[in-house]
Amino acid sequence: MRASVQGRPGLDAWQFRDILIRNHTVNDHDDYSVLDLNRIANLGRMLSIRVDEYGQVNRAIIQNVQILDCRQDNPVPEEWGSDPGFEPRMIGSSMQIFVPPGPTEPYHAEVLVEDVLIQNCDDGGFEYGRAGTLTLRNLRVVDVGRMGALIRVDTLDASNVFIKGVESWEANLSYPFALSSLPHQVVFGFQDIRSANVRNITLTNNATQFLFWTNGPFYPQLSARNLLLHQNQCEYFVHPEHSASQFPPPLISYSFLNEEYPGEGNIHGDEPGYDPTLGAPWLSEQSLCVDAGNPVETDNDMEDAEHPGFALWPSLGGLRNDIGFTGGPGAFGLDSTWVGIPQEDEGLVSVRPTAIRVDPVFPNPFNSQLSLPIEVQSEREIHVSLFDMLGRRVADIAHQKLRPGHHVIQYHADGLASGLYFLRLQSGETTHTQKVLLIR
């Protein structure tokens, strides 16, 4: 599936939402041991979105995407390397977003990517390149081939990323040119990033060539915090030449690692303590990672309105950041229902049983008023609130008892600025969160 959009004056944002690609097969029988085959075309083999800005200040919003159980059964898959002419050989990815540089700098494209699940696919996971600003939230890549996520962008804001089960397919760096270029056999790779805010990432049970790939010598050293790095069997932690300061390892703080790693607040151990029922990335209450992240207030977990001073699930403990995918102010939206996937399927669906059926808000995006349909099976007390992206409550919408039956909660967003918000309904032990976009 491919889409190409081009900016024009007066356009606020291109929007791609609620995309499900499942059981798709790519019939690719090329022999990738041959050097002169085109590798670029293999990026985004399941979903590819190109945004051309041409100097315009444009935005793209990509939300709620699932790419599941897709096959690319080539017995000779791509390997990363360069041919004798130094042409790059690209490993395929399941999803690609491409923003080419505009005719003049600075490049103003702003791209939001959130709620993406890529699972059980032969190709790699998520690839983004190259210009503008990328905000990445709630990305989950599970059981893919050779590459988890690879990002090349000017400015990056990434949080709540979970990558598990990236396998190398025994594809190795066969050519010496490759060590001076960006590899695709990487769990989480970064390149050419001038400014980055990376936090609350869980990388576990991966076995490909590199765990990280970081900026080269002409860009700032990458910093990251609140990482959970567990049982990764990668050949290199980062580029093998990092000791020569050509590709310095990331500055990591307030993170859990299996081995000691320099950095403020880092802890190490054999097991982080996942929930025994849910497994990774969800933590148990006894986990070493609970309340062990960066203590700065802007990294705090969302507060449970019914239990002041305690974090809202899936975060645990107090308000200090939990290390890994389930920590930070954006974590409380991770159990949102994803479109098109039955509850019994594995994915980022609500994992708590509920006696309330909450339908999607409408309209979404909205201009001033939105409606939230609710159906309850028995009399229940509900509390509906609206939060901004920093986790601050900006409105108490409803706090009332509902009789059995169908109800519609309405809200007028007077005085709020345009932007992305979280609408949260809480009733007893049940929590349901939806993302809503206000456009004035």
C-alpha positions as a Markdown table, in Angstrom:
| # | Residue | x | y | z |
|---|---|---|---|---|
| 1 | Met | 0.0 | 0.0 | 0.0 |
| 2 | Arg | 1.6 | 3.3 | -1.1 |
| 3 | Ala | 0.4 | 6.9 | -0.6 |
| 4 | Ser | 2.1 | 10.1 | -1.7 |
| 5 | Val | 1.0 | 13.6 | -0.6 |
| 6 | Gln | 2.3 | 17.0 | -1.5 |
| 7 | Gly | 2.0 | 20.1 | 0.6 |
| 8 | Arg | 0.1 | 23.2 | -0.5 |
| 9 | Pro | -0.8 | 26.5 | 1.1 |
| 10 | Gly | -3.7 | 26.4 | 3.6 |
| 11 | Leu | -3.4 | 22.7 | 4.3 |
| 12 | Asp | -3.3 | 22.0 | 8.1 |
| 13 | Ala | -2.3 | 18.3 | 8.1 |
| 14 | Trp | -2.4 | 15.1 | 6.0 |
| 15 | Gln | -4.1 | 12.4 | 8.1 |
| 16 | Phe | -3.8 | 8.6 | 7.8 |
| 17 | Arg | -5.8 | 6.8 | 10.5 |
| 18 | Asp | -7.2 | 3.3 | 11.3 |
| 19 | Ile | -5.1 | 1.2 | 8.9 |
| 20 | Leu | -5.1 | -2.6 | 9.1 |
| 21 | Ile | -2.9 | -4.7 | 6.9 |
| 22 | Arg | -3.0 | -8.4 | 7.6 |
| 23 | Asn | -1.9 | -11.7 | 6.0 |
| 24 | His | -0.3 | -9.9 | 3.1 |
| 25 | Thr | 2.4 | -11.8 | 1.0 |
| 26 | Val | 5.1 | -10.2 | -1.1 |
| 27 | Asn | 6.2 | -12.5 | -4.0 |
| 28 | Asp | 9.8 | -11.4 | -4.1 |
| 29 | His | 12.1 | -14.1 | -5.5 |
| 30 | Asp | 15.2 | -11.9 | -6.4 |
| 31 | Asp | 18.6 | -13.2 | -5.4 |
| 32 | Tyr | 19.9 | -10.5 | -3.2 |
| 33 | Ser | 23.4 | -11.8 | -3.2 |
| 34 | Val | 23.6 | -10.0 | -6.6 |
| 35 | Leu | 24.9 | -6.5 | -5.9 |
| 36 | Asp | 23.1 | -4.4 | -8.6 |
| 37 | Leu | 19.5 | -5.1 | -7.5 |
| 38 | Asn | 17.4 | -2.1 | -6.4 |
| 39 | Arg | 17.1 | -2.2 | -2.6 |
| 40 | Ile | 15.4 | 1.2 | -2.1 |
| 41 | Ala | 12.0 | -0.1 | -3.4 |
| 42 | Asn | 11.9 | -2.7 | -0.6 |
| 43 | Leu | 11.3 | 0.0 | 2.1 |
| 44 | Gly | 7.7 | 0.1 | 3.3 |
| 45 | Arg | 6.7 | -3.1 | 1.4 |
| 46 | Met | 3.4 | -3.3 | 3.4 |
| 47 | Leu | 2.8 | 0.5 | 3.9 |
| 48 | Ser | 4.7 | 3.4 | 2.4 |
| 49 | Ile | 3.8 | 7.0 | 2.9 |
| 50 | Arg | 5.7 | 9.8 | 1.2 |
| 51 | Val | 5.1 | 13.5 | 2.2 |
| 52 | Asp | 6.6 | 16.1 | 0.0 |
| 53 | Glu | 6.8 | 19.6 | 1.5 |
| 54 | Tyr | 8.5 | 21.7 | -1.1 |
| 55 | Gly | 9.2 | 24.5 | 1.4 |
| 56 | Gln | 5.7 | 24.6 | 2.8 |
| 57 | Val | 5.0 | 24.3 | 6.6 |
| 58 | Asn | 3.1 | 21.0 | 6.5 |
| 59 | Arg | 2.1 | 18.4 | 9.0 |
| 60 | Ala | 1.2 | 14.7 | 8.6 |
| 61 | Ile | -0.6 | 12.6 | 11.2 |
| 62 | Ile | -0.3 | 8.8 | 11.1 |
| 63 | Gln | -2.3 | 7.1 | 13.8 |
| 64 | Asn | -3.6 | 3.6 | 14.7 |
| 65 | Val | -1.8 | 1.4 | 12.2 |
| 66 | Gln | -1.5 | -2.4 | 12.5 |
| 67 | Ile | 0.6 | -4.5 | 10.2 |
| 68 | Leu | 0.2 | -8.2 | 11.2 |
| 69 | Asp | 1.3 | -11.7 | 9.9 |
| 70 | Cys | 2.8 | -10.5 | 6.6 |
| 71 | Arg | 5.1 | -12.8 | 4.6 |
| 72 | Gln | 8.1 | -12.2 | 2.4 |
| 73 | Asp | 9.4 | -15.7 | 1.9 |
| 74 | Asn | 12.5 | -15.0 | -0.1 |
| 75 | Pro | 15.2 | -17.7 | 0.7 |
| 76 | Val | 17.9 | -15.1 | -0.1 |
| 77 | Pro | 16.8 | -11.9 | 1.8 |
| 78 | Glu | 18.5 | -8.6 | 1.5 |
| 79 | Glu | 21.7 | -8.0 | 3.4 |
| 80 | Trp | 22.9 | -4.6 | 4.2 |
| 81 | Gly | 26.1 | -3.5 | 2.4 |
| 82 | Ser | 27.3 | -1.4 | -0.4 |
| 83 | Asp | 28.3 | -2.4 | -3.9 |
| 84 | Pro | 31.7 | -1.3 | -5.4 |
| 85 | Gly | 30.1 | 2.0 | -6.4 |
| 86 | Phe | 29.0 | 2.7 | -2.8 |
| 87 | Glu | 25.4 | 2.4 | -3.7 |
| 88 | Pro | 23.4 | 1.5 | -0.5 |
| 89 | Arg | 21.8 | -1.9 | -0.3 |
| 90 | Met | 18.6 | -1.4 | 1.8 |
| 91 | Ile | 16.9 | -4.1 | 3.9 |
| 92 | Gly | 13.2 | -4.2 | 3.5 |
| 93 | Ser | 10.8 | -2.7 | 6.1 |
| 94 | Ser | 7.1 | -3.3 | 6.7 |
| 95 | Met | 6.3 | 0.4 | 7.1 |
| 96 | Gln | 8.1 | 3.5 | 5.8 |
| 97 | Ile | 7.4 | 7.2 | 6.0 |
| 98 | Phe | 9.6 | 9.2 | 3.7 |
| 99 | Val | 9.9 | 13.0 | 3.8 |
| 100 | Pro | 12.4 | 14.2 | 1.3 |
| 101 | Pro | 14.4 | 17.4 | 1.9 |
| 102 | Gly | 12.8 | 20.5 | 0.5 |
| 103 | Pro | 14.5 | 22.9 | -2.0 |
| 104 | Thr | 15.7 | 25.1 | 0.9 |
| 105 | Glu | 16.5 | 24.7 | 4.5 |
| 106 | Pro | 15.2 | 24.7 | 7.2 |
| 107 | Tyr | 12.9 | 21.7 | 6.5 |
| 108 | His | 9.6 | 22.4 | 8.2 |
| 109 | Ala | 7.7 | 19.1 | 7.8 |
| 110 | Glu | 6.2 | 17.9 | 11.1 |
| 111 | Val | 5.1 | 14.3 | 11.3 |
| 112 | Leu | 3.2 | 12.6 | 14.2 |
| 113 | Val | 3.3 | 8.8 | 14.3 |
| 114 | Glu | 1.5 | 7.0 | 17.1 |
| 115 | Asp | -0.2 | 3.8 | 18.0 |
| 116 | Val | 1.6 | 1.6 | 15.5 |
| 117 | Leu | 1.8 | -2.2 | 15.9 |
| 118 | Ile | 4.0 | -4.3 | 13.5 |
| 119 | Gln | 4.0 | -7.9 | 14.5 |
| 120 | Asn | 5.0 | -11.3 | 13.1 |
| 121 | Cys | 6.3 | -10.0 | 9.7 |
| 122 | Asp | 9.2 | -11.3 | 7.6 |
| 123 | Asp | 10.3 | -7.8 | 6.7 |
| 124 | Gly | 11.8 | -5.3 | 9.1 |
| 125 | Gly | 9.7 | -3.0 | 11.2 |
| 126 | Phe | 9.4 | 0.8 | 11.0 |
| 127 | Glu | 11.6 | 3.1 | 8.9 |
| 128 | Tyr | 11.5 | 6.9 | 8.7 |
| 129 | Gly | 13.6 | 9.3 | 6.6 |
| 130 | Arg | 14.5 | 12.0 | 6.3 |
| 131 | Ala | 13.7 | 15.6 | 6.9 |
| 132 | Gly | 11.7 | 17.6 | 9.4 |
| 133 | Thr | 10.5 | 16.8 | 12.9 |
| 134 | Leu | 9.2 | 13.4 | 14.0 |
| 135 | Thr | 7.1 | 12.8 | 17.1 |
| 136 | Leu | 6.9 | 9.0 | 17.7 |
| 137 | Arg | 4.7 | 7.6 | 20.4 |
| 138 | Asn | 3.5 | 4.1 | 21.2 |
| 139 | Leu | 5.3 | 2.1 | 18.6 |
| 140 | Arg | 5.3 | -1.7 | 19.1 |
| 141 | Val | 7.4 | -4.0 | 16.9 |
| 142 | Val | 7.3 | -7.7 | 17.7 |
| 143 | Asp | 8.8 | -10.7 | 15.9 |
| 144 | Val | 10.2 | -9.2 | 12.6 |
| 145 | Gly | 13.2 | -9.8 | 10.5 |
| 146 | Arg | 16.5 | -8.0 | 10.8 |
| 147 | Met | 15.4 | -4.4 | 11.8 |
| 148 | Gly | 13.2 | -3.1 | 14.5 |
| 149 | Ala | 13.1 | 0.7 | 13.9 |
| 150 | Leu | 15.4 | 2.9 | 11.9 |
| 151 | Ile | 15.0 | 6.7 | 12.1 |
| 152 | Arg | 16.8 | 9.5 | 10.1 |
| 153 | Val | 15.4 | 12.9 | 10.9 |
| 154 | Asp | 16.4 | 16.4 | 11.9 |
| 155 | Thr | 14.5 | 16.5 | 15.2 |
| 156 | Leu | 13.2 | 13.5 | 17.1 |
| 157 | Asp | 10.8 | 13.1 | 20.0 |
| 158 | Ala | 10.3 | 9.4 | 20.8 |
| 159 | Ser | 8.6 | 7.8 | 23.8 |
| 160 | Asn | 6.9 | 4.5 | 24.7 |
| 161 | Val | 8.5 | 2.3 | 22.2 |
| 162 | Phe | 8.6 | -1.5 | 22.6 |
| 163 | Ile | 10.7 | -3.8 | 20.3 |
| 164 | Lys | 10.9 | -7.5 | 20.8 |
| 165 | Gly | 12.0 | -10.5 | 18.8 |
| 166 | Val | 14.0 | -9.0 | 16.0 |
| 167 | Glu | 15.9 | -11.8 | 14.3 |
| 168 | Ser | 18.9 | -11.5 | 11.9 |
| 169 | Trp | 18.0 | -14.3 | 9.5 |
| 170 | Glu | 21.7 | -15.0 | 9.4 |
| 171 | Ala | 22.2 | -12.0 | 7.1 |
| 172 | Asn | 25.6 | -10.5 | 7.9 |
| 173 | Leu | 27.6 | -7.5 | 7.0 |
| 174 | Ser | 29.4 | -9.1 | 4.1 |
| 175 | Tyr | 31.1 | -6.1 | 2.5 |
| 176 | Pro | 33.7 | -3.8 | 4.2 |
| 177 | Phe | 32.0 | -0.6 | 2.9 |
| 178 | Ala | 29.0 | -1.3 | 5.2 |
| 179 | Leu | 30.9 | -0.4 | 8.4 |
| 180 | Ser | 31.0 | 3.2 | 7.3 |
| 181 | Ser | 27.3 | 3.3 | 6.4 |
| 182 | Leu | 24.1 | 3.0 | 8.3 |
| 183 | Pro | 23.2 | -0.7 | 8.9 |
| 184 | His | 19.6 | -1.9 | 8.8 |
| 185 | Gln | 20.3 | -5.0 | 10.9 |
| 186 | Val | 19.6 | -3.0 | 14.0 |
| 187 | Val | 17.0 | -3.1 | 16.8 |
| 188 | Phe | 16.8 | 0.7 | 17.2 |
| 189 | Gly | 18.8 | 2.9 | 14.8 |
| 190 | Phe | 19.3 | 6.6 | 14.6 |
| 191 | Gln | 21.1 | 8.8 | 12.0 |
| 192 | Asp | 21.7 | 12.5 | 11.2 |
| 193 | Ile | 19.6 | 13.6 | 14.2 |
| 194 | Arg | 20.4 | 17.2 | 15.3 |
| 195 | Ser | 18.1 | 17.2 | 18.3 |
| 196 | Ala | 16.6 | 14.2 | 20.1 |
| 197 | Asn | 14.4 | 13.5 | 23.2 |
| 198 | Val | 14.3 | 9.7 | 23.6 |
| 199 | Arg | 12.8 | 8.1 | 26.7 |
| 200 | Asn | 10.8 | 5.1 | 28.0 |
| 201 | Ile | 11.9 | 2.5 | 25.5 |
| 202 | Thr | 11.9 | -1.3 | 26.1 |
| 203 | Leu | 14.1 | -3.5 | 23.9 |
| 204 | Thr | 14.0 | -7.2 | 24.9 |
| 205 | Asn | 14.9 | -10.6 | 23.4 |
| 206 | Asn | 16.4 | -9.3 | 20.2 |
| 207 | Ala | 19.1 | -11.1 | 18.2 |
| 208 | Thr | 20.4 | -9.1 | 15.3 |
| 209 | Gln | 23.7 | -7.5 | 14.5 |
| 210 | Phe | 23.4 | -4.1 | 16.4 |
| 211 | Leu | 21.3 | -3.2 | 19.4 |
| 212 | Phe | 21.8 | 0.6 | 18.6 |
| 213 | Trp | 23.1 | 2.6 | 15.8 |
| 214 | Thr | 23.8 | 6.2 | 16.7 |
| 215 | Asn | 24.8 | 9.5 | 15.1 |
| 216 | Gly | 28.1 | 9.8 | 13.3 |
| 217 | Pro | 30.9 | 12.2 | 14.1 |
| 218 | Phe | 29.2 | 15.3 | 12.6 |
| 219 | Tyr | 26.1 | 15.2 | 14.8 |
| 220 | Pro | 25.4 | 15.5 | 18.6 |
| 221 | Gln | 25.9 | 12.4 | 20.7 |
| 222 | Leu | 22.6 | 10.6 | 21.3 |
| 223 | Ser | 21.2 | 10.8 | 24.8 |
| 224 | Ala | 18.4 | 8.5 | 26.1 |
| 225 | Arg | 16.8 | 7.9 | 29.5 |
| 226 | Asn | 14.3 | 5.4 | 31.1 |
| 227 | Leu | 15.4 | 2.5 | 28.9 |
| 228 | Leu | 14.7 | -1.2 | 29.7 |
| 229 | Leu | 17.3 | -3.3 | 27.8 |
| 230 | His | 16.9 | -7.0 | 28.6 |
| 231 | Gln | 18.2 | -10.3 | 27.2 |
| 232 | Asn | 19.3 | -8.9 | 23.8 |
| 233 | Gln | 21.7 | -11.2 | 22.0 |
| 234 | Cys | 23.1 | -8.8 | 19.5 |
| 235 | Glu | 26.7 | -9.0 | 18.1 |
| 236 | Tyr | 27.3 | -5.3 | 19.0 |
| 237 | Phe | 25.8 | -2.9 | 21.5 |
| 238 | Val | 26.5 | -0.1 | 19.0 |
| 239 | His | 28.8 | 0.4 | 16.0 |
| 240 | Pro | 32.0 | -1.6 | 16.5 |
| 241 | Glu | 34.1 | 1.5 | 15.7 |
| 242 | His | 32.6 | 3.6 | 18.5 |
| 243 | Ser | 35.9 | 3.3 | 20.5 |
| 244 | Ala | 37.5 | 5.6 | 17.9 |
| 245 | Ser | 34.8 | 8.2 | 18.6 |
| 246 | Gln | 33.5 | 8.0 | 15.1 |
| 247 | Phe | 30.1 | 6.6 | 16.2 |
| 248 | Pro | 30.0 | 7.2 | 20.0 |
| 249 | Pro | 27.7 | 5.1 | 22.1 |
| 250 | Pro | 24.5 | 6.7 | 23.5 |
| 251 | Leu | 24.5 | 8.5 | 26.8 |
| 252 | Ile | 22.1 | 6.4 | 28.8 |
| 253 | Ser | 20.7 | 7.4 | 32.2 |
| 254 | Tyr | 18.1 | 6.1 | 34.6 |
| 255 | Ser | 17.8 | 2.8 | 32.7 |
| 256 | Phe | 17.8 | -1.0 | 33.4 |
| 257 | Leu | 20.5 | -3.1 | 31.7 |
| 258 | Asn | 21.7 | -6.7 | 32.2 |
| 259 | Glu | 25.2 | -5.4 | 32.5 |
| 260 | Glu | 26.7 | -2.4 | 34.1 |
| 261 | Tyr | 26.7 | 0.7 | 31.9 |
| 262 | Pro | 28.0 | 4.2 | 32.9 |
| 263 | Gly | 25.4 | 6.8 | 33.5 |
| 264 | Glu | 23.4 | 8.5 | 36.2 |
| 265 | Gly | 20.7 | 6.4 | 37.9 |
| 266 | Asn | 21.4 | 3.2 | 35.8 |
| 267 | Ile | 20.6 | -0.1 | 37.5 |
| 268 | His | 21.6 | -3.6 | 36.3 |
| 269 | Gly | 20.3 | -7.1 | 37.0 |
| 270 | Asp | 19.2 | -10.3 | 35.5 |
| 271 | Glu | 15.4 | -9.7 | 35.3 |
| 272 | Pro | 13.5 | -6.5 | 35.3 |
| 273 | Gly | 10.4 | -8.1 | 36.8 |
| 274 | Tyr | 7.6 | -8.4 | 34.1 |
| 275 | Asp | 4.0 | -9.1 | 35.1 |
| 276 | Pro | 3.8 | -12.9 | 35.4 |
| 277 | Thr | 0.4 | -12.9 | 33.6 |
| 278 | Leu | 0.8 | -10.2 | 30.9 |
| 279 | Gly | 4.6 | -10.6 | 30.3 |
| 280 | Ala | 6.7 | -8.0 | 28.6 |
| 281 | Pro | 6.5 | -5.0 | 28.4 |
| 282 | Trp | 4.1 | -4.8 | 31.4 |
| 283 | Leu | 5.8 | -4.6 | 34.7 |
| 284 | Ser | 5.0 | -6.3 | 38.0 |
| 285 | Glu | 4.5 | -4.2 | 41.2 |
| 286 | Gln | 7.7 | -5.7 | 42.5 |
| 287 | Ser | 9.8 | -4.7 | 39.4 |
| 288 | Leu | 13.1 | -2.9 | 39.9 |
| 289 | Cys | 12.0 | -0.5 | 37.2 |
| 290 | Val | 9.0 | 0.9 | 39.1 |
| 291 | Asp | 9.7 | 4.5 | 40.3 |
| 292 | Ala | 13.3 | 4.2 | 39.1 |
| 293 | Gly | 13.2 | 6.5 | 36.0 |
| 294 | Asn | 14.4 | 10.1 | 35.7 |
| 295 | Pro | 12.9 | 12.0 | 38.7 |
| 296 | Val | 12.3 | 15.2 | 36.7 |
| 297 | Glu | 8.7 | 16.1 | 37.0 |
| 298 | Thr | 8.1 | 16.3 | 33.3 |
| 299 | Asp | 8.8 | 12.5 | 33.1 |
| 300 | Asn | 6.4 | 11.7 | 35.9 |
| 301 | Asp | 3.7 | 9.0 | 35.3 |
| 302 | Met | 0.1 | 10.0 | 35.1 |
| 303 | Glu | -1.6 | 10.3 | 38.4 |
| 304 | Asp | -4.6 | 8.1 | 39.2 |
| 305 | Ala | -7.4 | 10.5 | 40.0 |
| 306 | Glu | -9.1 | 8.0 | 42.4 |
| 307 | His | -5.8 | 7.4 | 44.3 |
| 308 | Pro | -3.8 | 10.7 | 44.5 |
| 309 | Gly | -0.1 | 10.2 | 44.7 |
| 310 | Phe | -0.2 | 6.9 | 42.8 |
| 311 | Ala | 0.4 | 6.2 | 39.1 |
| 312 | Leu | -2.4 | 5.4 | 36.7 |
| 313 | Trp | -2.1 | 1.9 | 35.2 |
| 314 | Pro | -0.2 | 0.7 | 33.2 |
| 315 | Ser | 2.4 | 2.7 | 35.2 |
| 316 | Leu | 2.8 | 1.5 | 38.8 |
| 317 | Gly | 3.9 | 2.7 | 42.2 |
| 318 | Gly | 4.1 | 6.4 | 42.8 |
| 319 | Leu | 4.4 | 9.3 | 40.3 |
| 320 | Arg | 8.1 | 9.0 | 39.6 |
| 321 | Asn | 8.7 | 7.6 | 36.1 |
| 322 | Asp | 8.7 | 3.9 | 35.6 |
| 323 | Ile | 11.6 | 2.6 | 33.4 |
| 324 | Gly | 10.6 | 1.2 | 30.1 |
| 325 | Phe | 7.6 | 1.2 | 27.7 |
| 326 | Thr | 4.9 | 1.6 | 30.4 |
| 327 | Gly | 6.4 | 4.7 | 32.1 |
| 328 | Gly | 6.0 | 8.4 | 31.6 |
| 329 | Pro | 3.0 | 10.8 | 31.0 |
| 330 | Gly | 2.0 | 9.1 | 27.7 |
| 331 | Ala | 1.8 | 5.6 | 29.1 |
| 332 | Phe | -1.8 | 5.8 | 30.4 |
| 333 | Gly | -3.1 | 5.7 | 26.8 |
| 334 | Leu | -1.3 | 2.5 | 25.9 |
| 335 | Asp | -4.3 | 0.2 | 26.6 |
| 336 | Ser | -6.6 | 2.1 | 24.1 |
| 337 | Thr | -8.6 | -0.1 | 21.8 |
| 338 | Trp | -7.1 | -0.5 | 18.3 |
| 339 | Val | -9.3 | -0.5 | 15.2 |
| 340 | Gly | -10.3 | -3.7 | 13.4 |
| 341 | Ile | -8.7 | -6.2 | 15.8 |
| 342 | Pro | -10.9 | -8.5 | 17.9 |
| 343 | Gln | -10.3 | -8.5 | 21.6 |
| 344 | Glu | -8.9 | -12.1 | 21.6 |
| 345 | Asp | -6.1 | -11.1 | 19.2 |
| 346 | Glu | -2.7 | -10.1 | 20.7 |
| 347 | Gly | -2.1 | -6.5 | 20.3 |
| 348 | Leu | -2.4 | -3.2 | 22.2 |
| 349 | Val | -6.0 | -3.7 | 23.1 |
| 350 | Ser | -7.5 | -3.2 | 26.5 |
| 351 | Val | -6.3 | -5.9 | 28.8 |
| 352 | Arg | -8.7 | -5.3 | 31.6 |
| 353 | Pro | -12.2 | -6.8 | 31.6 |
| 354 | Thr | -14.9 | -4.1 | 31.6 |
| 355 | Ala | -18.7 | -4.0 | 32.1 |
| 356 | Ile | -18.7 | -0.8 | 30.1 |
| 357 | Arg | -18.7 | -0.6 | 26.3 |
| 358 | Val | -17.1 | 2.7 | 25.2 |
| 359 | Asp | -17.5 | 3.5 | 21.5 |
| 360 | Pro | -15.2 | 5.9 | 19.6 |
| 361 | Val | -15.8 | 9.6 | 20.2 |
| 362 | Phe | -17.3 | 11.6 | 17.4 |
| 363 | Pro | -16.5 | 13.7 | 15.5 |
| 364 | Asn | -12.7 | 13.1 | 15.7 |
| 365 | Pro | -11.0 | 15.5 | 14.8 |
| 366 | Phe | -13.5 | 17.9 | 16.3 |
| 367 | Asn | -13.9 | 21.7 | 16.2 |
| 368 | Ser | -15.7 | 22.6 | 19.4 |
| 369 | Gln | -18.0 | 19.8 | 20.6 |
| 370 | Leu | -17.5 | 16.0 | 20.9 |
| 371 | Ser | -19.7 | 13.1 | 22.0 |
| 372 | Leu | -18.7 | 10.0 | 23.8 |
| 373 | Pro | -21.2 | 7.0 | 23.5 |
| 374 | Ile | -21.2 | 4.7 | 26.5 |
| 375 | Glu | -23.3 | 1.5 | 27.3 |
| 376 | Val | -23.3 | 0.1 | 30.8 |
| 377 | Gln | -24.7 | -3.3 | 31.9 |
| 378 | Ser | -25.4 | -2.2 | 35.5 |
| 379 | Glu | -25.5 | 1.0 | 37.5 |
| 380 | Arg | -22.0 | 2.4 | 37.6 |
| 381 | Glu | -20.2 | 5.6 | 38.6 |
| 382 | Ile | -18.1 | 7.1 | 35.9 |
| 383 | His | -15.5 | 9.9 | 35.8 |
| 384 | Val | -14.6 | 11.4 | 32.4 |
| 385 | Ser | -11.6 | 13.8 | 32.1 |
| 386 | Leu | -9.5 | 15.4 | 29.4 |
| 387 | Phe | -5.7 | 15.6 | 29.5 |
| 388 | Asp | -3.1 | 17.4 | 27.4 |
| 389 | Met | 0.1 | 15.8 | 26.1 |
| 390 | Leu | 2.0 | 16.6 | 29.3 |
| 391 | Gly | -0.5 | 14.6 | 31.3 |
| 392 | Arg | -2.2 | 17.7 | 32.8 |
| 393 | Arg | -5.9 | 17.5 | 33.4 |
| 394 | Val | -7.5 | 20.3 | 31.5 |
| 395 | Ala | -11.2 | 19.5 | 31.9 |
| 396 | Asp | -13.4 | 17.4 | 34.2 |
| 397 | Ile | -16.2 | 16.4 | 31.7 |
| 398 | Ala | -18.4 | 14.2 | 33.8 |
| 399 | His | -18.6 | 12.6 | 37.3 |
| 400 | Gln | -21.9 | 10.8 | 37.7 |
| 401 | Lys | -23.8 | 7.6 | 38.1 |
| 402 | Leu | -25.3 | 6.0 | 35.0 |
| 403 | Arg | -28.3 | 3.6 | 34.9 |
| 404 | Pro | -28.1 | 0.5 | 32.7 |
| 405 | Gly | -28.4 | 1.3 | 29.0 |
| 406 | His | -27.0 | 3.6 | 26.4 |
| 407 | His | -25.7 | 7.1 | 27.2 |
| 408 | Val | -23.9 | 9.9 | 25.3 |
| 409 | Ile | -21.5 | 12.2 | 27.2 |
| 410 | Gln | -21.1 | 15.6 | 25.5 |
| 411 | Tyr | -18.3 | 18.1 | 25.9 |
| 412 | His | -17.8 | 21.6 | 24.6 |
| 413 | Ala | -14.1 | 22.5 | 24.3 |
| 414 | Asp | -14.4 | 26.2 | 25.0 |
| 415 | Gly | -11.0 | 28.0 | 25.6 |
| 416 | Leu | -8.8 | 25.0 | 24.5 |
| 417 | Ala | -6.1 | 25.4 | 21.9 |
| 418 | Ser | -5.8 | 23.2 | 18.9 |
| 419 | Gly | -3.8 | 20.0 | 19.5 |
| 420 | Leu | -3.9 | 16.4 | 20.6 |
| 421 | Tyr | -5.6 | 15.4 | 23.9 |
| 422 | Phe | -6.4 | 12.3 | 25.8 |
| 423 | Leu | -10.0 | 11.6 | 26.8 |
| 424 | Arg | -10.1 | 9.2 | 29.8 |
| 425 | Leu | -13.1 | 7.4 | 31.3 |
| 426 | Gln | -12.6 | 5.7 | 34.6 |
| 427 | Ser | -15.1 | 3.5 | 36.5 |
| 428 | Gly | -13.9 | 1.5 | 39.4 |
| 429 | Glu | -11.1 | -0.7 | 38.1 |
| 430 | Thr | -11.9 | 0.0 | 34.5 |
| 431 | Thr | -10.0 | 2.7 | 32.5 |
| 432 | His | -10.6 | 3.5 | 28.8 |
| 433 | Thr | -8.5 | 6.2 | 27.0 |
| 434 | Gln | -9.0 | 7.7 | 23.6 |
| 435 | Lys | -7.0 | 10.2 | 21.7 |
| 436 | Val | -8.9 | 13.2 | 20.3 |
| 437 | Leu | -7.7 | 16.0 | 18.0 |
| 438 | Leu | -9.0 | 19.5 | 18.4 |
| 439 | Ile | -8.7 | 21.7 | 15.3 |
| 440 | Arg | -9.9 | 25.3 | 15.5 |
